[in-house]
Amino acid sequence: MTVTLRRLAPDEPANWPEALTGPATFTALDSWTNFVRGVYKFPIYRFETEIESEVTGLLALAHIQHPILGNYLTTSPFGSYGGFAFSDETSRDLLLNAARALAAELGTEYVNLRFAADDPTPPPGWVQHPVYCTYLMDLSPNIESLFSNFSSDHRNHIRKSLKKGFIVKFGGLDLLDDAYEALARSMHELGSPYHAKSYLKAMANFLGETLEFAVLYAPNGKLAGAGVFIQHNKVVTNLHANILRAYRSDYAGECLYWKVIERYAQRGFKTYDIGRSLIGSGNETFKMKWKPRKQPLAYWYALRPGAELPALNQKNPKFAAAIALWKRLPAFLIRPIGPFLIKGLA
């Protein structure tokens, strides 16, 4: 049987099967691609492969053009991975060829496909950049069994955090202001730019009930941290979750994560995707305390002749001085600049 490739019209709804949108994650869905197109005006290009009208592969690419951070195509813009899935090698190769042809048509420096793969080895013409993993925790309504799976030290830290009197609230737009403020402050402390509040508001509007904000409050009522959690196919994904520096020694992160685990396990979710981290980073060390499955991420690049493999992450020594400077700048300076910078880091 012949596999055919089709490019979807810009406003054509994607009618993709759950068998593919599961591994492709929420970043392949119309709700996410429409959000990205709406908030930053990035063009979205979508392809599918078919055998006798049955979809066998999908690919959703965003075109990023930034004066500082480059001109490129990527899947899962502002997500960790996804936007690419296939049921067979022929479908995969047709989609890979379509991605390279689109990159040549648009004159981009590279195209980047980001997805989960047990074997991230790319085919000829593509380069794997092995810097990220994601961390998948199996959930169960039996909360006690989940808790008993952790080390004694980790269980003790969770108990200590719960005794501190932190409060976690879950919600939607009612928590927008506090969620944004906690995330913007914590990103500033880390030396990273962050989006405008309108970004989170647009995300909540486009994703609806599949998105929840979680805000962590200290016993005195002050903001201690926040997170953005997205639900798809019985998986809840930690898109952003940060704790303010002043509360890290009180194990505030353990409190937030445990409350998230409790909430979604009791609601019948099967997997908690704790989120992407650089391999060997402190974030990875923290996430491994929750006994997840460490999932390598395929970050495949097709480079334009003469182009170098990009390194748009904090491991890049070129960013060290910028990160140090950003931490010292006042909020009134960085908040208007941050959205301009971070939209190039899709």
C-alpha positions in Angstrom: 0.0 0.0 0.0 1.2 3.5 -0.9 1.9 6.1 1.8 1.0 9.6 0.8 2.0 13.0 2.2 -0.5 15.9 2.6 0.1 19.4 3.8 -2.8 20.8 5.8 -4.2 24.2 5.0 -3.4 26.9 7.7 -6.9 26.9 9.2 -7.8 23.3 8.5 -8.6 21.3 11.7 -6.3 18.4 12.3 -8.2 15.1 12.5 -5.4 12.9 14.0 -5.9 9.6 15.8 -5.2 9.3 19.5 -2.6 6.6 18.8 -0.5 9.4 17.3 -1.6 12.4 19.4 -0.6 10.5 22.5 3.1 10.3 21.7 2.9 13.7 19.8 1.6 15.2 23.1 -0.6 18.3 23.4 1.9 20.4 21.4 0.6 18.7 18.2 -3.0 19.7 18.9 -4.8 22.6 17.3 -5.3 24.2 20.7 -1.5 24.5 21.2 -0.6 25.5 17.6 -3.4 28.0 17.5 -2.2 29.4 20.8 1.4 29.8 19.5 0.3 31.4 16.3 -2.0 33.7 18.2 0.4 34.9 20.9 3.6 35.3 18.9 2.3 35.3 15.3 4.5 32.4 14.3 3.4 30.6 11.1 2.5 27.0 11.7 3.0 24.3 9.1 1.4 20.9 9.5 1.8 17.7 7.5 0.3 14.2 7.7 0.9 10.9 6.0 -1.9 8.6 5.1 -2.6 5.0 3.9 -6.1 4.7 2.3 -7.3 7.8 4.3 -5.9 6.5 7.6 -3.4 8.9 9.2 -0.1 7.2 9.8 2.1 10.2 10.7 1.9 13.8 11.7 4.2 16.8 11.9 3.5 20.3 13.2 6.3 22.9 12.8 6.5 26.5 13.9 8.6 29.0 12.0 10.7 31.2 14.3 12.4 34.3 13.0 14.3 36.2 15.6 16.9 38.9 15.1 19.2 37.6 17.8 18.3 33.9 18.2 18.0 32.8 14.6 15.7 31.7 11.9 14.5 28.1 12.3 11.7 25.6 12.3 10.8 23.5 15.4 8.2 21.1 16.7 6.6 21.7 20.1 7.3 25.5 20.4 7.5 26.4 24.1 7.0 22.8 25.0 9.6 20.2 25.8 8.9 17.8 23.0 6.1 16.5 20.7 4.5 17.6 17.4 5.9 14.6 15.6 4.7 11.0 15.5 4.6 8.1 13.1 3.5 4.5 12.9 6.0 3.3 10.4 9.4 4.2 8.9 8.0 5.1 5.5 5.7 7.7 7.1 8.6 9.0 9.2 10.8 9.5 6.2 8.2 11.3 4.2 7.7 13.7 7.1 11.4 14.2 7.5 11.7 15.0 3.8 8.8 17.4 4.1 10.5 19.2 7.0 13.8 19.6 5.1 12.0 20.8 1.9 10.1 23.4 4.0 13.3 24.5 5.6 14.9 25.0 2.1 11.7 26.8 0.9 11.8 29.3 3.9 15.6 29.6 4.0 15.9 28.6 7.7 19.2 27.9 9.3 17.9 24.5 10.6 14.9 22.5 11.4 14.6 20.8 14.9 12.3 17.8 15.6 11.9 17.2 19.3 10.2 14.0 20.5 10.5 11.1 22.9 12.3 8.0 21.5 13.7 4.9 23.1 16.4 5.0 20.5 17.1 8.7 19.5 19.6 7.7 16.8 18.7 9.8 13.7 18.7 8.7 10.1 21.2 10.0 7.6 21.0 13.8 7.1 20.0 14.5 10.6 22.1 15.1 13.8 21.0 14.2 17.3 21.8 16.7 20.1 21.6 14.6 23.3 21.2 17.2 26.0 17.7 16.7 27.4 15.6 14.0 29.0 12.1 14.1 30.4 11.0 12.2 33.6 7.8 10.1 33.7 6.3 9.1 37.0 3.6 6.4 37.0 0.6 7.4 39.0 -1.9 5.3 41.0 -4.9 6.2 43.1 -3.1 4.3 45.9 -1.3 7.4 47.3 0.4 5.5 50.1 2.1 3.1 47.6 3.4 6.1 45.6 4.8 7.7 48.8 6.4 4.5 50.0 8.3 4.2 46.7 10.5 7.2 47.6 13.7 7.1 49.6 13.4 7.7 53.4 15.2 11.0 53.0 12.8 12.2 50.3 9.8 11.1 52.3 11.2 13.0 55.3 11.6 16.1 53.2 8.0 15.9 51.9 6.7 15.5 55.5 8.8 18.5 56.6 7.4 20.6 53.8 3.8 19.7 54.6 4.4 20.7 58.3 5.6 24.1 57.3 2.1 25.3 56.5 2.4 25.9 52.7 -0.9 26.1 50.8 -1.3 25.1 47.2 -4.2 26.4 45.2 -5.2 25.0 41.8 -7.3 26.9 39.3 -7.5 28.8 36.0 -7.7 32.5 35.2 -8.6 33.2 38.8 -5.0 32.4 39.6 -3.4 34.1 36.6 -2.0 37.1 38.4 -0.3 35.1 41.2 0.9 32.4 38.9 2.5 34.9 36.6 4.1 36.9 39.4 5.6 33.8 41.0 7.0 32.4 37.7 8.3 35.8 36.5 10.1 36.4 39.8 11.6 32.9 40.0 12.8 33.0 36.4 14.4 36.4 37.2 16.3 34.7 40.1 17.5 32.0 37.7 18.8 34.6 35.2 16.3 33.8 32.5 13.8 36.0 30.7 10.1 35.1 30.9 7.0 35.8 28.9 4.4 38.5 29.5 1.3 37.8 31.5 -0.6 37.9 28.3 1.2 34.7 27.3 -0.2 32.7 30.2 -3.6 34.3 29.8 -3.7 33.3 26.1 -2.5 29.8 26.9 -5.3 29.4 29.5 -7.9 30.7 27.0 -6.8 28.4 24.2 -6.4 25.2 26.3 -9.4 25.7 28.5 -10.0 23.1 31.1 -7.0 21.1 30.1 -4.7 23.7 31.7 -4.4 24.3 35.4 -2.3 26.8 37.3 -0.9 25.8 40.7 0.2 28.5 43.1 2.2 27.8 46.3 1.7 30.2 49.2 3.9 30.5 52.3 2.3 30.3 55.7 2.4 34.2 55.8 0.4 34.3 52.6 3.3 35.4 50.4 4.0 33.8 47.0 6.4 30.9 47.2 6.1 29.3 43.8 3.9 28.3 40.9 3.4 25.9 38.1 1.5 25.3 34.8 0.1 21.8 34.3 -1.4 20.5 31.1 -3.6 17.4 30.8 -3.7 15.2 27.7 -4.5 11.5 27.3 -4.3 10.7 31.0 -0.9 12.4 31.2 -0.4 15.6 33.2 2.6 17.5 32.1 4.6 20.0 34.2 5.2 22.8 31.6 6.6 25.3 34.1 7.1 24.9 37.9 9.5 27.1 39.9 10.0 27.9 43.6 11.3 31.3 44.8 14.7 31.1 46.3 13.7 32.2 49.8 11.6 29.0 50.2 13.7 26.3 48.7 15.4 25.5 52.0 12.0 24.8 53.5 11.4 22.1 50.8 8.7 24.1 49.1 9.4 22.3 45.9 8.6 19.0 47.5 5.3 20.4 48.8 4.2 21.6 45.4 5.2 18.5 43.5 3.6 16.2 46.1 0.3 18.1 46.0 0.3 17.9 42.2 1.0 14.1 42.4 -1.9 13.7 44.9 -4.3 15.7 42.9 -3.8 14.0 39.5 -3.4 10.5 40.9 -6.7 10.8 42.7 -8.3 12.1 39.5 -7.3 9.0 37.5 -4.3 10.2 35.6 -1.8 7.5 34.7 1.4 9.5 34.2 3.0 12.6 35.6 5.5 14.1 33.1 7.7 16.0 35.5 9.2 18.0 32.6 12.4 18.4 30.6 15.8 19.0 32.2 19.3 19.1 31.0 21.1 15.8 31.5 23.3 16.1 34.6 21.7 19.3 35.9 20.5 20.1 39.4 17.0 20.0 38.1 17.5 16.4 36.9 18.8 15.5 40.4 15.7 16.9 42.0 13.3 15.1 39.6 15.0 11.7 40.0 14.0 11.8 43.7 10.5 11.1 42.6 11.6 7.7 41.1 10.5 8.5 37.5 11.4 6.7 34.3 14.1 8.7 32.6 13.1 9.2 29.0 15.7 10.4 26.5 14.5 13.0 24.1 15.4 12.9 20.4 16.4 16.4 19.3 17.1 15.9 15.7 18.5 18.7 13.6 18.8 19.1 9.8 21.3 21.9 9.3 21.6 24.3 6.3 25.1 23.8 4.7 27.5 25.8 6.8 25.2 26.3 9.7 26.3 25.2 13.2 24.4 23.1 15.7 22.6 25.6 17.9 23.0 25.5 21.7 20.1 27.6 23.0 20.4 26.5 26.6 22.1 27.5 29.8 25.0 25.0 29.2 26.2 27.3 26.5 29.2 29.3 28.0 28.2 32.2 25.7 25.1 32.8 27.9 27.0 32.8 31.3 27.7 36.5 31.4 24.1 37.3 30.2 22.6 35.1 32.9 24.7 36.8 35.6 23.8 40.3 34.4 20.1 39.4 34.0 19.9 38.3 37.7 21.2 41.8 38.8 18.9 43.9 36.6 15.7 45.3 38.2 12.3 43.9 37.3 11.1 47.1 35.7 13.8 46.7 33.1 13.7 43.0 32.4 9.9 42.5 32.2 9.4 44.5 29.0 12.5 43.0 27.4 11.9 39.4 28.5 9.1 38.5 26.1 11.1 39.8 23.1 14.0 37.5 24.1 12.2 34.4 25.1 10.0 34.2 22.0 13.2 33.4 20.1 13.7 30.4 22.4 10.7 28.4 21.2 
